Amino acid sequence: MKRLSILSLLLSLSVMALNAQRIQVVDSAGLPIPFAVATTASGKYITSTDADGWLYDIGENSTLNISQVAYKPLTIATADIKEGKIQLLMTF
């Protein structure tokens, strides 16, 4: 019984950690931006958003560079991300 409790605690913690790593990239209307690229401050590729604008597995990076061809690039500290969303502005 004790092992089962420890296992369920560890599973709960790992699920919470996954949720903390999920960020959505949206436009000014709140619509998701697919295929935006996230890189580190030094330019190393981390991941891309999926078709619904979600970034997963950003790791322990304190700063992200987010870019997509139709939007202005954005550099943001992960501590400044509000409500799990990053907003990009159109280039025109």
MMTF fields as JSON, N, C-alpha, C and O atoms, coordinates in Angstrom:
{
  "mmtfVersion": "1.0.0",
  "mmtfProducer": "UNKNOWN",
  "numBonds": 367,
  "numAtoms": 368,
  "numGroups": 92,
  "numChains": 1,
  "numModels": 1,
  "chainsPerModel": [1],
  "groupsPerChain": [92],
  "chainIdList": ["A"],
  "bondAtomList": [4, 2, 8, 6, 12, 10, 16, 14, 20, 18, 24, 22, 28, 26, 32, 30, 36, 34, 40, 38, 44, 42, 48, 46, 52, 50, 56, 54, 60, 58, 64, 62, 68, 66, 72, 70, 76, 74, 80, 78, 84, 82, 88, 86, 92, 90, 96, 94, 100, 98, 104, 102, 108, 106, 112, 110, 116, 114, 120, 118, 124, 122, 128, 126, 132, 130, 136, 134, 140, 138, 144, 142, 148, 146, 152, 150, 156, 154, 160, 158, 164, 162, 168, 166, 172, 170, 176, 174, 180, 178, 184, 182, 188, 186, 192, 190, 196, 194, 200, 198, 204, 202, 208, 206, 212, 210, 216, 214, 220, 218, 224, 222, 228, 226, 232, 230, 236, 234, 240, 238, 244, 242, 248, 246, 252, 250, 256, 254, 260, 258, 264, 262, 268, 266, 272, 270, 276, 274, 280, 278, 284, 282, 288, 286, 292, 290, 296, 294, 300, 298, 304, 302, 308, 306, 312, 310, 316, 314, 320, 318, 324, 322, 328, 326, 332, 330, 336, 334, 340, 338, 344, 342, 348, 346, 352, 350, 356, 354, 360, 358, 364, 362],
  "bondOrderList": [1, 1, 1, 1, 1, 1, 1, 1, 1, 1, 1, 1, 1, 1, 1, 1, 1, 1, 1, 1, 1, 1, 1, 1, 1, 1, 1, 1, 1, 1, 1, 1, 1, 1, 1, 1, 1, 1, 1, 1, 1, 1, 1, 1, 1, 1, 1, 1, 1, 1, 1, 1, 1, 1, 1, 1, 1, 1, 1, 1, 1, 1, 1, 1, 1, 1, 1, 1, 1, 1, 1, 1, 1, 1, 1, 1, 1, 1, 1, 1, 1, 1, 1, 1, 1, 1, 1, 1, 1, 1, 1],
  "groupList": [{"groupName": "MET", "atomNameList": ["N", "CA", "C", "O"], "elementList": ["N", "C", "C", "O"], "formalChargeList": [0, 0, 0, 0], "bondAtomList": [1, 0, 2, 1, 3, 2], "bondOrderList": [1, 1, 2], "singleLetterCode": "M", "chemCompType": "L-PEPTIDE LINKING"}, {"groupName": "LYS", "atomNameList": ["N", "CA", "C", "O"], "elementList": ["N", "C", "C", "O"], "formalChargeList": [0, 0, 0, 0], "bondAtomList": [1, 0, 2, 1, 3, 2], "bondOrderList": [1, 1, 2], "singleLetterCode": "K", "chemCompType": "L-PEPTIDE LINKING"}, {"groupName": "ARG", "atomNameList": ["N", "CA", "C", "O"], "elementList": ["N", "C", "C", "O"], "formalChargeList": [0, 0, 0, 0], "bondAtomList": [1, 0, 2, 1, 3, 2], "bondOrderList": [1, 1, 2], "singleLetterCode": "R", "chemCompType": "L-PEPTIDE LINKING"}, {"groupName": "LEU", "atomNameList": ["N", "CA", "C", "O"], "elementList": ["N", "C", "C", "O"], "formalChargeList": [0, 0, 0, 0], "bondAtomList": [1, 0, 2, 1, 3, 2], "bondOrderList": [1, 1, 2], "singleLetterCode": "L", "chemCompType": "L-PEPTIDE LINKING"}, {"groupName": "SER", "atomNameList": ["N", "CA", "C", "O"], "elementList": ["N", "C", "C", "O"], "formalChargeList": [0, 0, 0, 0], "bondAtomList": [1, 0, 2, 1, 3, 2], "bondOrderList": [1, 1, 2], "singleLetterCode": "S", "chemCompType": "L-PEPTIDE LINKING"}, {"groupName": "ILE", "atomNameList": ["N", "CA", "C", "O"], "elementList": ["N", "C", "C", "O"], "formalChargeList": [0, 0, 0, 0], "bondAtomList": [1, 0, 2, 1, 3, 2], "bondOrderList": [1, 1, 2], "singleLetterCode": "I", "chemCompType": "L-PEPTIDE LINKING"}, {"groupName": "VAL", "atomNameList": ["N", "CA", "C", "O"], "elementList": ["N", "C", "C", "O"], "formalChargeList": [0, 0, 0, 0], "bondAtomList": [1, 0, 2, 1, 3, 2], "bondOrderList": [1, 1, 2], "singleLetterCode": "V", "chemCompType": "L-PEPTIDE LINKING"}, {"groupName": "ALA", "atomNameList": ["N", "CA", "C", "O"], "elementList": ["N", "C", "C", "O"], "formalChargeList": [0, 0, 0, 0], "bondAtomList": [1, 0, 2, 1, 3, 2], "bondOrderList": [1, 1, 2], "singleLetterCode": "A", "chemCompType": "L-PEPTIDE LINKING"}, {"groupName": "ASN", "atomNameList": ["N", "CA", "C", "O"], "elementList": ["N", "C", "C", "O"], "formalChargeList": [0, 0, 0, 0], "bondAtomList": [1, 0, 2, 1, 3, 2], "bondOrderList": [1, 1, 2], "singleLetterCode": "N", "chemCompType": "L-PEPTIDE LINKING"}, {"groupName": "GLN", "atomNameList": ["N", "CA", "C", "O"], "elementList": ["N", "C", "C", "O"], "formalChargeList": [0, 0, 0, 0], "bondAtomList": [1, 0, 2, 1, 3, 2], "bondOrderList": [1, 1, 2], "singleLetterCode": "Q", "chemCompType": "L-PEPTIDE LINKING"}, {"groupName": "ASP", "atomNameList": ["N", "CA", "C", "O"], "elementList": ["N", "C", "C", "O"], "formalChargeList": [0, 0, 0, 0], "bondAtomList": [1, 0, 2, 1, 3, 2], "bondOrderList": [1, 1, 2], "singleLetterCode": "D", "chemCompType": "L-PEPTIDE LINKING"}, {"groupName": "GLY", "atomNameList": ["N", "CA", "C", "O"], "elementList": ["N", "C", "C", "O"], "formalChargeList": [0, 0, 0, 0], "bondAtomList": [1, 0, 2, 1, 3, 2], "bondOrderList": [1, 1, 2], "singleLetterCode": "G", "chemCompType": "PEPTIDE LINKING"}, {"groupName": "PRO", "atomNameList": ["N", "CA", "C", "O"], "elementList": ["N", "C", "C", "O"], "formalChargeList": [0, 0, 0, 0], "bondAtomList": [1, 0, 2, 1, 3, 2], "bondOrderList": [1, 1, 2], "singleLetterCode": "P", "chemCompType": "L-PEPTIDE LINKING"}, {"groupName": "PHE", "atomNameList": ["N", "CA", "C", "O"], "elementList": ["N", "C", "C", "O"], "formalChargeList": [0, 0, 0, 0], "bondAtomList": [1, 0, 2, 1, 3, 2], "bondOrderList": [1, 1, 2], "singleLetterCode": "F", "chemCompType": "L-PEPTIDE LINKING"}, {"groupName": "THR", "atomNameList": ["N", "CA", "C", "O"], "elementList": ["N", "C", "C", "O"], "formalChargeList": [0, 0, 0, 0], "bondAtomList": [1, 0, 2, 1, 3, 2], "bondOrderList": [1, 1, 2], "singleLetterCode": "T", "chemCompType": "L-PEPTIDE LINKING"}, {"groupName": "TYR", "atomNameList": ["N", "CA", "C", "O"], "elementList": ["N", "C", "C", "O"], "formalChargeList": [0, 0, 0, 0], "bondAtomList": [1, 0, 2, 1, 3, 2], "bondOrderList": [1, 1, 2], "singleLetterCode": "Y", "chemCompType": "L-PEPTIDE LINKING"}, {"groupName": "TRP", "atomNameList": ["N", "CA", "C", "O"], "elementList": ["N", "C", "C", "O"], "formalChargeList": [0, 0, 0, 0], "bondAtomList": [1, 0, 2, 1, 3, 2], "bondOrderList": [1, 1, 2], "singleLetterCode": "W", "chemCompType": "L-PEPTIDE LINKING"}, {"groupName": "GLU", "atomNameList": ["N", "CA", "C", "O"], "elementList": ["N", "C", "C", "O"], "formalChargeList": [0, 0, 0, 0], "bondAtomList": [1, 0, 2, 1, 3, 2], "bondOrderList": [1, 1, 2], "singleLetterCode": "E", "chemCompType": "L-PEPTIDE LINKING"}],
  "groupTypeList": [0, 1, 2, 3, 4, 5, 3, 4, 3, 3, 3, 4, 3, 4, 6, 0, 7, 3, 8, 7, 9, 2, 5, 9, 6, 6, 10, 4, 7, 11, 3, 12, 5, 12, 13, 7, 6, 7, 14, 14, 7, 4, 11, 1, 15, 5, 14, 4, 14, 10, 7, 10, 11, 16, 3, 15, 10, 5, 11, 17, 8, 4, 14, 3, 8, 5, 4, 9, 6, 7, 15, 1, 12, 3, 14, 5, 7, 14, 7, 10, 5, 1, 17, 11, 1, 5, 9, 3, 3, 0, 14, 13],
  "groupIdList": [1, 2, 3, 4, 5, 6, 7, 8, 9, 10, 11, 12, 13, 14, 15, 16, 17, 18, 19, 20, 21, 22, 23, 24, 25, 26, 27, 28, 29, 30, 31, 32, 33, 34, 35, 36, 37, 38, 39, 40, 41, 42, 43, 44, 45, 46, 47, 48, 49, 50, 51, 52, 53, 54, 55, 56, 57, 58, 59, 60, 61, 62, 63, 64, 65, 66, 67, 68, 69, 70, 71, 72, 73, 74, 75, 76, 77, 78, 79, 80, 81, 82, 83, 84, 85, 86, 87, 88, 89, 90, 91, 92],
  "secStructList": [7, 2, 2, 2, 2, 2, 2, 2, 2, 2, 2, 2, 2, 2, 2, 2, 2, 2, 2, 2, 6, 7, 3, 3, 3, 3, 7, 6, 6, 1, 7, 5, 7, 6, 6, 7, 3, 3, 3, 7, 6, 6, 7, 7, 3, 3, 3, 3, 7, 7, 6, 6, 1, 3, 3, 7, 7, 7, 6, 6, 7, 1, 3, 3, 3, 3, 3, 3, 6, 6, 3, 3, 3, 3, 3, 3, 3, 4, 4, 4, 7, 5, 6, 6, 3, 3, 3, 7, 7, 5, 7, 7],
  "xCoordList": [0.825, 0.0, 0.867, 0.56, 1.951, 2.849, 3.507, 3.66, 3.892, 4.509, 3.524, 3.897, 2.268, 1.243, 1.052, 0.885, 1.074, 0.941, 2.108, 1.924, 3.298, 4.493, 4.442, 4.766, 4.037, 3.933, 2.912, 3.173, 1.753, 0.74, 1.201, 0.872, 1.954, 2.504, 3.493, 3.437, 4.381, 5.365, 4.685, 5.091, 3.663, 2.924, 2.236, 2.244, 1.646, 0.991, 1.987, 1.696, 3.153, 4.176, 4.663, 4.905, 4.81, 5.281, 4.233, 4.591, 2.944, 1.878, 1.863, 1.689, 2.039, 2.091, 3.267, 3.144, 4.395, 5.572, 5.309, 5.738, 4.609, 4.29, 3.373, 3.566, 2.383, 1.472, 2.188, 1.822, 3.179, 3.915, 4.739, 5.067, 5.072, 5.896, 5.085, 5.666, 3.777, 2.914, 2.554, 1.994, 2.88, 2.624, 1.991, 2.411, 0.974, 0.332, 0.768, 0.788, 1.117, 1.48, 0.253, -0.288, -0.185, -1.411, -1.156, -0.137, -2.105, -2.024, -2.821, -3.303, -2.962, -3.63, -5.117, -5.719, -5.72, -7.118, -7.278, -8.398, -6.149, -6.2, -6.231, -6.4, -6.064, -6.06, -4.68, -3.67, -4.622, -3.336, -2.491, -3.014, -1.174, -0.228, 0.528, 1.38, 0.21, 0.909, 2.308, 2.569, 3.187, 4.52, 5.446, 6.354, 5.217, 6.169, 7.348, 7.17, 8.536, 9.75, 10.232, 10.27, 10.599, 11.173, 12.652, 13.022, 13.494, 14.931, 15.415, 14.715, 16.615, 17.227, 17.753, 17.73, 18.225, 18.811, 20.015, 20.311, 20.711, 21.879, 21.505, 22.385, 20.208, 19.758, 19.611, 19.318, 19.806, 19.664, 18.182, 17.386, 17.826, 16.443, 15.968, 16.673, 14.748, 14.137, 12.997, 13.021, 11.994, 10.802, 10.001, 10.338, 8.934, 7.994, 6.595, 6.31, 5.715, 4.331, 3.65, 4.008, 2.658, 1.873, 0.794, 0.803, -0.117, -1.161, -2.1, -2.775, -2.153, -2.992, -2.206, -2.724, -0.958, -0.152, 0.521, 1.048, 0.522, 1.102, 2.578, 3.006, 3.351, 4.76, 4.838, 4.224, 5.582, 5.813, 7.315, 8.102, 7.703, 9.108, 10.056, 11.018, 9.782, 10.709, 11.915, 12.859, 11.896, 13.037, 13.236, 12.29, 14.469, 14.819, 15.295, 15.998, 14.928, 15.383, 14.697, 13.478, 15.483, 14.914, 14.443, 13.624, 14.955, 14.565, 14.259, 14.972, 13.192, 12.814, 12.768, 12.345, 13.203, 13.003, 11.921, 12.066, 10.836, 9.728, 9.628, 9.6, 9.575, 9.447, 8.551, 8.456, 7.901, 7.074, 7.066, 7.03, 7.097, 7.335, 6.389, 6.822, 5.139, 4.171, 4.097, 3.302, 4.922, 4.84, 6.198, 7.24, 6.17, 7.397, 8.016, 7.305, 9.32, 9.977, 9.857, 9.777, 9.848, 9.702, 10.702, 10.842, 11.394, 12.242, 11.551, 11.223, 11.331, 10.586, 11.196, 11.605, 11.25, 11.683, 10.534, 9.38, 10.826, 9.767, 9.013, 7.837, 9.654, 8.978, 7.922, 7.014, 8.028, 7.08, 5.885, 5.018, 5.819, 4.719, 3.494, 3.52, 2.43, 1.204, 0.151, -0.057, -0.502, -1.608, -1.239, -2.11, 0.045, 0.473, 0.37, 0.32, 0.336, 0.21, 1.27, 1.672, 1.705, 2.62, 1.924, 1.429, 1.884, 1.215, 2.246, 3.164, 2.092, 2.929, 2.116, 0.902, 2.792, 2.139, 2.487, 3.586, 1.552, 1.767, 2.901, 3.162, 3.574, 4.689, 4.256, 5.046, 3.034, 2.62, 1.796, 1.368],
  "yCoordList": [-1.199, 0.0, 1.26, 2.236, 1.225, 2.374, 2.633, 3.783, 1.561, 1.72, 2.316, 3.134, 1.902, 2.435, 3.931, 4.688, 4.358, 5.784, 6.59, 7.677, 6.055, 6.749, 6.823, 7.855, 5.73, 5.709, 6.72, 7.43, 6.797, 7.757, 9.192, 10.079, 9.439, 10.773, 11.161, 12.275, 10.26, 10.539, 10.769, 11.648, 9.991, 10.164, 11.523, 12.196, 11.929, 13.242, 14.369, 15.329, 14.258, 15.292, 15.373, 16.467, 14.23, 14.256, 14.863, 15.549, 14.632, 15.233, 16.739, 17.483, 17.211, 18.651, 19.284, 20.394, 18.614, 19.152, 19.271, 20.242, 18.302, 18.388, 19.564, 20.267, 19.79, 20.903, 22.234, 23.182, 22.338, 23.576, 23.914, 25.081, 22.939, 23.126, 23.477, 23.706, 23.526, 23.739, 25.211, 25.807, 25.797, 27.213, 27.326, 26.652, 28.186, 28.394, 29.731, 30.747, 29.718, 30.931, 31.366, 30.6, 32.619, 33.133, 34.473, 35.121, 34.884, 36.208, 37.2, 36.852, 38.431, 39.482, 39.2, 39.763, 38.339, 37.965, 36.736, 36.301, 36.179, 34.998, 33.683, 32.621, 33.755, 32.537, 31.889, 32.592, 30.558, 29.87, 30.09, 30.223, 30.127, 30.276, 28.956, 28.618, 28.213, 26.948, 27.168, 28.156, 26.229, 26.138, 27.312, 27.622, 27.962, 28.954, 28.189, 27.105, 28.754, 28.087, 28.736, 29.961, 27.903, 28.377, 28.008, 26.858, 29.006, 28.779, 29.358, 30.143, 28.966, 29.526, 30.915, 31.351, 31.606, 32.934, 32.881, 33.857, 31.742, 31.605, 31.099, 30.915, 30.872, 30.465, 28.97, 28.536, 28.165, 26.713, 26.333, 26.772, 25.512, 25.073, 24.288, 23.408, 24.616, 23.862, 23.014, 21.787, 23.683, 22.988, 23.927, 25.103, 23.402, 24.196, 23.993, 22.973, 24.978, 24.808, 23.795, 23.632, 23.121, 22.19, 22.964, 24.195, 22.267, 22.91, 23.78, 24.652, 23.555, 24.342, 25.401, 25.99, 25.641, 26.686, 26.327, 27.215, 25.069, 24.673, 24.342, 23.645, 24.855, 24.506, 23.521, 23.734, 22.46, 21.477, 21.352, 21.617, 20.957, 20.661, 21.821, 21.686, 22.954, 24.072, 23.936, 24.719, 22.967, 22.683, 23.734, 24.385, 23.885, 24.796, 26.156, 26.873, 26.51, 27.765, 28.954, 28.961, 29.958, 31.132, 32.171, 33.031, 32.094, 33.026, 32.242, 31.302, 32.639, 32.004, 33.037, 34.173, 32.641, 33.424, 32.687, 31.505, 33.393, 32.79, 33.499, 34.728, 32.724, 33.333, 32.484, 31.265, 33.181, 32.557, 33.541, 34.749, 33.077, 33.91, 35.107, 36.158, 34.999, 36.086, 37.027, 37.967, 36.777, 37.547, 38.112, 37.6, 39.176, 39.76, 38.807, 38.276, 38.581, 37.715, 38.326, 39.545, 37.467, 37.912, 37.175, 35.956, 37.913, 37.33, 37.592, 38.733, 36.526, 36.656, 35.777, 34.643, 36.312, 35.527, 34.596, 35.025, 33.354, 32.414, 32.865, 32.535, 33.601, 34.113, 35.16, 35.408, 35.777, 36.81, 36.259, 37.033, 34.967, 34.37, 34.307, 33.67, 34.974, 35.056, 34.089, 33.991, 33.385, 32.476, 31.425, 30.923, 31.09, 30.052, 30.424, 29.547, 31.739, 32.175, 33.216, 34.02, 33.176, 34.17, 34.753, 34.012, 36.068, 36.722, 37.281, 37.996, 36.955, 37.509, 38.5, 38.349, 39.528, 40.552, 40.349, 39.899, 40.681, 40.553, 41.47, 42.488, 41.115, 41.912, 43.116, 44.045, 43.141, 44.286, 45.263, 46.284],
  "zCoordList": [0.0, 0.0, 0.0, -0.684, 0.776, 0.853, -0.507, -0.919, -1.198, -2.528, -3.523, -4.363, -3.426, -4.317, -4.085, -5.041, -2.842, -2.52, -3.064, -3.611, -2.911, -3.419, -4.945, -5.533, -5.575, -7.037, -7.536, -8.508, -6.889, -7.331, -7.092, -7.88, -6.023, -5.771, -6.87, -7.392, -7.216, -8.265, -9.611, -10.371, -9.902, -11.151, -11.183, -12.213, -10.076, -9.998, -10.215, -10.928, -9.609, -9.768, -11.211, -11.722, -11.87, -13.253, -14.175, -15.132, -13.916, -14.721, -14.511, -15.476, -13.282, -13.023, -13.737, -14.256, -13.776, -14.466, -15.956, -16.58, -16.541, -17.968, -18.254, -19.246, -17.408, -17.616, -17.502, -18.197, -16.663, -16.484, -17.728, -17.943, -18.533, -19.717, -20.96, -22.021, -20.858, -22.023, -22.155, -21.235, -23.312, -23.569, -24.954, -25.895, -25.07, -26.373, -26.954, -26.258, -28.24, -28.97, -29.762, -30.56, -29.53, -30.146, -30.826, -30.584, -31.689, -32.311, -31.468, -30.39, -31.956, -31.177, -30.96, -30.046, -31.785, -31.621, -30.718, -30.447, -30.254, -29.396, -30.15, -29.552, -31.486, -32.3, -32.269, -32.26, -32.252, -32.181, -33.428, -34.535, -33.231, -34.337, -34.499, -33.678, -35.561, -35.779, -36.357, -37.043, -36.063, -36.657, -36.329, -37.1, -35.19, -34.696, -34.086, -33.529, -34.195, -33.73, -32.439, -32.323, -31.473, -30.21, -30.186, -30.42, -29.899, -29.768, -28.446, -27.807, -28.041, -26.839, -27.151, -28.302, -26.13, -26.321, -27.256, -27.946, -27.28, -28.163, -29.559, -30.4, -29.817, -31.143, -31.352, -32.466, -30.309, -30.437, -30.493, -29.663, -31.479, -31.663, -30.447, -29.954, -29.958, -28.86, -29.404, -29.309, -29.976, -30.48, -31.369, -31.505, -31.975, -32.77, -32.214, -31.586, -32.451, -32.029, -32.937, -34.103, -32.369, -33.179, -33.942, -33.945, -34.577, -35.384, -34.553, -35.1, -33.239, -32.349, -31.573, -30.624, -31.977, -31.376, -30.062, -29.391, -29.674, -28.384, -28.496, -29.415, -27.542, -27.365, -26.209, -25.164, -26.393, -25.336, -25.119, -26.028, -23.942, -23.643, -23.909, -24.665, -23.287, -23.453, -22.542, -22.643, -21.667, -20.81, -19.736, -19.295, -19.33, -18.241, -18.754, -18.041, -19.959, -20.549, -19.887, -19.722, -19.508, -18.846, -19.861, -19.536, -21.083, -22.14, -23.407, -23.758, -24.084, -25.344, -26.454, -26.24, -27.635, -28.85, -29.635, -29.947, -29.953, -30.695, -32.034, -32.09, -33.121, -34.441, -35.334, -35.191, -36.26, -37.295, -38.446, -38.21, -39.663, -40.832, -40.952, -41.424, -40.556, -40.719, -39.512, -39.506, -38.492, -37.245, -36.85, -37.257, -36.052, -35.537, -34.519, -33.666, -34.594, -33.611, -32.211, -32.058, -31.204, -29.826, -28.95, -29.046, -28.101, -27.072, -25.743, -25.421, -24.969, -23.72, -22.63, -22.884, -21.429, -20.27, -19.889, -19.859, -19.605, -19.261, -18.009, -17.854, -17.126, -15.93, -16.279, -15.485, -17.456, -17.883, -18.664, -19.07, -18.879, -19.623, -18.71, -17.657, -19.13, -18.339, -18.869, -20.079, -17.974, -18.298, -19.339, -20.048, -19.436, -20.364, -21.823, -22.685, -22.12, -23.518, -23.854, -23.013, -25.103, -25.666, -26.884, -27.733, -26.974, -28.092, -29.068, -28.667, -30.344, -31.399, -32.206, -32.349, -32.739, -33.549, -35.019, -35.346, -35.903, -37.349, -37.79, -37.149, -38.878, -39.386, -40.196, -40.361, -40.707, -41.521, -40.735, -41.274]
}
